[in-house]
Amino acid sequence: MDVMVPADYVSLSVPIVEMTGVGEARRLATKLATAHGFDEQDVGRVALVVTEAASNMVQHAGSGELLLRSWAADAKACCMEILALDHGPGMANVAACMRDGFSTGGSRGVGLGAIARLATTFEIFSASGKGAALLACIGERSADTSTGPGLAWGAVCVAKPQETSSGDAWAVREHGDRSTLLVVDGLGHGPAACDAAQTALRIFAQHEGAGPEGLLRLVHAALRGARGAAIAVAEIDWMSRQLRFAGVGNISGILISPNERSKNLVSHNGTAGHNIERIQEFCYPWPKEARLIMHSDGVGADWELEAYPGLGAKNPGLIAGVLYRDFADRHDDAVVLVARERL
């Protein structure tokens, strides 16, 4: 398989069904890392992590899926994110599996330990009988050293199988005492849907102070006469600790707070660029330890984070990966964006 290097916000899906797929995954990961400016040493680290993660999936789960996303935050900060997702037997004792020499499949038992040592960021979520999800990042996510209020976030965005571009997209922006998130789903799939999503991303980048309702109005106007889109924008004001949210179409927004019932954030019916019933902004308190999850209709809405004990405390990218693994349609583009307050 030879593929175009995807946009920075898109994850490349690599099915792993047998050992021959391990070499293909390594080749694609190396291509992505090289295209985004990794030095030779980090390209080698990427190749080793992908090889170990893919080999572990084949040996212990029989098959699985690797998601690869690479980007350059700036001239000094390149990152490769590797998600290894499977529906295998899982790990009853993750800590034991991390020890070098521990193996349940007759191998040398060095895979997970090697990945942890090579990765800049490393986390696992697994439970006996419920598969495993592994997140490893190589390189620096960003040169930003902000210590004030703000978001930690992670996302999975995957194009419909056989498509070279995704009609789903996401973006996050930190500006002063506010953090803004966008999820967009261009109608259908393929290049026209991708163009609609790109238009929304461009508007988002150009209008920092527009706010959720203002951004929706701007995207609605920009998409007239073109492929429409479902879109939702969330903005967190850290001074007032308020979440402002506006959406049109079937983008799900869920606010999850400790000791409270999850809130489904309100969107109105319609399609940006075509017909919109109403554009309206809603305001919600932003509690401590809250999680915000936004996703397109390429991911089913019947999930409950409580069904995954301990997952809510994990890296947002790992949460996004598990929800994609278990609820993605696989016949459509899919995007999941997960955010929490930076610790």
Legacy VTK file of the C-alpha trace (Angstrom):
# vtk DataFile Version 3.0
C-alpha trace
ASCII
DATASET POLYDATA
POINTS 343 float
0.000 0.000 0.000
1.298 3.451 -0.946
-0.610 6.432 0.402
-0.444 10.197 0.347
0.846 11.815 3.530
-2.378 12.886 5.295
-3.127 16.306 6.755
-1.691 16.910 10.215
-5.081 16.445 11.895
-5.785 13.093 10.173
-4.682 9.713 11.510
-3.539 7.097 9.007
-5.224 3.756 9.695
-3.081 0.658 9.170
-4.890 -2.684 9.680
-2.670 -5.347 11.232
-3.961 -8.845 10.525
-0.779 -10.882 10.269
2.976 -10.527 10.659
3.404 -9.371 7.049
1.540 -6.215 8.028
4.210 -5.293 10.564
6.744 -4.377 7.885
4.141 -2.343 5.984
3.240 -0.418 9.139
6.924 0.307 9.770
7.382 1.588 6.204
4.379 3.921 6.398
5.384 5.257 9.808
8.903 5.942 8.560
7.471 7.785 5.559
5.303 9.987 7.768
8.130 10.787 10.164
10.509 11.679 7.349
7.910 13.869 5.624
7.449 15.882 8.813
11.134 16.557 9.401
12.151 13.981 12.006
15.897 13.481 12.330
17.441 10.083 11.630
17.515 9.068 15.294
13.821 9.781 15.856
12.844 8.080 12.587
14.587 4.998 13.968
12.689 5.289 17.259
9.402 5.507 15.351
10.272 2.399 13.346
11.110 0.410 16.484
7.978 1.446 18.387
5.684 0.653 15.455
7.381 -2.713 14.928
6.990 -3.690 18.595
3.388 -2.440 18.865
2.250 -4.171 15.674
4.070 -7.408 16.514
2.465 -7.487 19.968
-0.995 -7.096 18.442
-0.517 -10.010 16.065
0.974 -12.257 18.731
-1.419 -11.511 21.593
-4.645 -10.312 19.930
-4.443 -11.910 16.493
-5.140 -8.607 14.731
-5.702 -4.939 15.382
-5.321 -1.447 13.991
-2.522 1.094 14.149
-3.347 4.790 13.886
-0.424 7.009 12.915
-0.479 10.795 13.063
2.543 12.997 12.523
2.918 16.751 12.567
5.433 19.545 13.044
4.315 22.031 15.702
7.180 24.331 14.680
10.723 24.113 13.347
11.949 22.510 16.578
8.974 20.333 17.525
7.973 17.274 15.502
5.785 14.518 16.879
4.513 11.111 15.815
1.513 9.727 17.662
1.024 5.957 17.522
-2.183 4.322 18.712
-2.321 0.517 18.781
-5.888 -0.736 19.188
-7.151 -4.299 19.421
-10.091 -6.413 20.594
-7.959 -9.213 21.993
-8.023 -10.768 25.460
-6.534 -7.668 27.069
-4.184 -7.523 30.030
-5.415 -8.369 33.504
-2.249 -6.905 35.033
-0.748 -4.101 32.941
2.086 -3.455 35.424
3.245 -7.065 35.179
3.095 -6.989 31.384
5.369 -3.930 31.393
8.225 -5.788 33.065
10.960 -6.995 30.739
10.909 -10.768 30.544
7.178 -11.093 31.269
5.265 -12.814 28.472
1.970 -14.618 28.065
2.692 -15.734 24.517
6.118 -17.345 24.628
7.970 -14.244 23.387
10.981 -12.562 25.010
8.582 -10.164 26.748
10.511 -6.977 25.891
7.946 -5.246 23.645
6.021 -2.979 26.041
9.083 -2.104 28.089
10.999 -1.177 24.943
8.138 1.018 23.720
7.930 2.823 27.073
11.671 3.561 27.004
11.649 4.848 23.431
8.508 6.980 23.675
8.222 10.565 24.878
4.672 9.811 26.028
3.400 6.314 26.788
0.092 5.063 28.217
-1.925 1.841 28.111
-5.542 1.108 28.830
-6.599 -2.503 29.055
-8.845 -4.845 30.979
-9.105 -8.598 30.906
-11.370 -9.656 28.035
-11.796 -6.108 26.717
-8.846 -5.617 24.413
-5.968 -3.196 24.733
-5.194 0.339 23.619
-1.684 1.732 23.618
-0.616 5.346 23.019
3.003 6.215 22.286
4.347 9.563 21.122
7.815 10.104 19.663
9.177 13.631 19.702
7.914 16.832 21.253
4.251 17.770 20.938
5.025 21.480 21.055
7.681 23.950 22.068
4.999 25.779 24.112
5.831 25.825 27.815
2.633 27.495 29.057
1.821 26.837 32.687
-1.431 28.808 33.028
-4.991 27.562 32.486
-5.524 25.689 29.270
-6.374 22.376 27.686
-4.754 19.028 27.189
-6.393 17.347 24.236
-6.187 14.352 21.962
-7.997 13.394 18.784
-8.528 10.608 16.296
-9.629 11.533 12.782
-9.773 8.740 10.205
-10.990 8.851 6.607
-13.493 6.351 5.259
-11.655 3.236 4.011
-10.373 3.623 0.445
-10.592 7.440 0.628
-7.407 9.535 0.485
-8.897 12.525 2.344
-11.238 12.997 5.284
-14.419 15.060 5.320
-14.195 15.144 9.116
-11.761 17.502 10.826
-10.934 19.104 14.141
-8.945 22.014 15.514
-7.977 23.449 18.900
-6.773 26.966 19.628
-5.439 28.528 22.831
-5.723 32.322 22.928
-5.177 34.250 26.115
-7.609 33.090 28.795
-9.730 31.078 26.344
-9.506 27.700 24.626
-11.589 26.971 21.531
-12.341 23.617 19.901
-13.969 22.843 16.566
-15.278 19.603 15.062
-16.651 19.581 11.504
-18.146 16.891 9.278
-18.421 17.763 5.586
-21.472 16.161 3.984
-20.706 12.751 2.557
-17.067 11.875 2.103
-14.219 12.283 -0.364
-12.657 15.478 -1.808
-15.800 17.652 -1.752
-16.471 16.850 1.905
-12.798 17.498 2.667
-13.021 20.903 0.940
-15.983 21.844 3.165
-14.039 20.823 6.264
-11.002 22.777 5.090
-13.161 25.869 4.656
-14.326 25.558 8.270
-10.729 25.131 9.459
-9.663 28.232 7.505
-12.465 30.337 9.014
-11.539 29.032 12.467
-7.898 30.040 11.980
-8.713 33.508 10.628
-11.261 34.663 13.208
-9.789 34.240 16.668
-12.276 36.413 18.524
-15.481 35.408 16.773
-16.774 33.052 19.466
-18.806 29.871 18.834
-21.927 31.539 17.420
-19.916 33.953 15.307
-17.772 31.175 13.858
-20.860 29.167 12.896
-22.319 32.160 11.067
-19.065 32.751 9.208
-18.769 29.091 8.154
-22.436 29.042 7.107
-21.840 32.023 4.821
-18.575 30.632 3.421
-20.163 27.282 2.493
-23.139 28.671 0.581
-23.260 27.081 -2.854
-20.748 24.416 -1.837
-20.828 21.120 0.032
-22.397 21.764 3.433
-21.239 20.558 6.828
-22.263 19.737 10.369
-20.176 21.784 12.765
-19.815 22.461 16.478
-17.622 24.954 18.328
-16.865 24.963 22.044
-15.043 27.742 23.865
-13.858 27.610 27.493
-13.373 30.908 29.312
-10.879 30.151 32.065
-11.572 33.373 33.964
-15.294 32.694 34.380
-14.932 28.900 34.047
-17.755 28.850 31.544
-18.154 26.660 28.449
-19.874 28.283 25.477
-21.118 25.901 22.805
-22.866 26.276 19.470
-23.563 23.604 16.883
-25.599 22.739 13.808
-26.109 19.210 12.591
-25.143 15.919 14.142
-21.878 16.682 15.924
-22.126 15.291 19.447
-20.808 17.306 22.374
-20.717 15.718 25.843
-19.501 17.371 29.058
-18.463 14.805 31.660
-17.958 15.968 35.239
-17.028 14.046 38.395
-20.039 13.119 40.515
-22.490 14.592 38.003
-24.506 13.201 35.141
-23.006 13.772 31.712
-24.478 16.705 29.799
-25.316 16.440 26.116
-24.530 19.884 24.713
-27.284 21.376 22.563
-26.964 21.691 18.794
-29.710 22.782 16.406
-30.848 20.939 13.307
-29.486 22.004 9.958
-26.462 22.030 7.692
-23.965 24.881 7.535
-23.999 26.352 4.022
-27.503 25.048 3.304
-30.410 25.230 5.736
-30.026 26.126 9.387
-32.980 26.118 11.730
-31.257 28.386 14.229
-27.791 29.392 15.349
-27.677 29.735 19.109
-24.960 29.688 21.729
-25.443 27.848 25.022
-23.462 28.369 28.228
-22.494 25.710 30.796
-20.324 25.765 33.951
-16.890 24.185 33.469
-16.207 22.137 36.631
-12.817 21.020 37.859
-11.705 17.690 36.331
-14.284 17.973 33.537
-13.866 16.155 30.224
-15.270 17.450 26.936
-15.823 14.891 24.177
-16.930 15.923 20.680
-17.398 13.561 17.749
-19.014 13.225 14.343
-21.762 10.773 13.416
-19.042 8.471 12.123
-18.799 7.441 15.788
-21.832 5.957 17.513
-23.346 7.942 20.372
-24.276 4.982 22.602
-21.021 4.920 24.577
-20.610 5.588 28.301
-17.220 6.414 29.734
-18.272 4.747 32.995
-18.178 1.415 31.162
-14.376 1.776 31.037
-13.207 2.087 34.669
-10.061 4.185 34.846
-10.131 5.363 31.228
-11.306 8.872 32.132
-8.024 9.526 33.949
-5.922 8.578 30.918
-4.373 10.755 28.224
-7.145 12.371 26.108
-5.646 10.817 22.973
-5.975 7.350 24.483
-9.622 8.032 25.384
-10.270 9.132 21.800
-8.605 5.964 20.518
-10.734 3.633 22.649
-13.993 5.353 21.644
-12.970 5.178 17.983
-12.003 1.504 18.320
-15.326 0.474 19.863
-17.839 2.835 18.244
-16.571 4.009 14.841
-18.838 3.217 11.888
-15.913 2.094 9.638
-18.067 2.975 6.593
-17.694 6.726 7.050
-15.150 9.334 8.045
-14.835 9.539 11.833
-13.471 12.069 14.303
-13.293 12.073 18.113
-11.850 15.028 20.038
-11.281 14.727 23.804
-10.146 17.584 26.054
-9.569 18.212 29.735
-7.975 20.978 31.758
-4.193 20.946 31.634
-2.774 19.541 34.867
LINES 1 344
343 0 1 2 3 4 5 6 7 8 9 10 11 12 13 14 15 16 17 18 19 20 21 22 23 24 25 26 27 28 29 30 31 32 33 34 35 36 37 38 39 40 41 42 43 44 45 46 47 48 49 50 51 52 53 54 55 56 57 58 59 60 61 62 63 64 65 66 67 68 69 70 71 72 73 74 75 76 77 78 79 80 81 82 83 84 85 86 87 88 89 90 91 92 93 94 95 96 97 98 99 100 101 102 103 104 105 106 107 108 109 110 111 112 113 114 115 116 117 118 119 120 121 122 123 124 125 126 127 128 129 130 131 132 133 134 135 136 137 138 139 140 141 142 143 144 145 146 147 148 149 150 151 152 153 154 155 156 157 158 159 160 161 162 163 164 165 166 167 168 169 170 171 172 173 174 175 176 177 178 179 180 181 182 183 184 185 186 187 188 189 190 191 192 193 194 195 196 197 198 199 200 201 202 203 204 205 206 207 208 209 210 211 212 213 214 215 216 217 218 219 220 221 222 223 224 225 226 227 228 229 230 231 232 233 234 235 236 237 238 239 240 241 242 243 244 245 246 247 248 249 250 251 252 253 254 255 256 257 258 259 260 261 262 263 264 265 266 267 268 269 270 271 272 273 274 275 276 277 278 279 280 281 282 283 284 285 286 287 288 289 290 291 292 293 294 295 296 297 298 299 300 301 302 303 304 305 306 307 308 309 310 311 312 313 314 315 316 317 318 319 320 321 322 323 324 325 326 327 328 329 330 331 332 333 334 335 336 337 338 339 340 341 342
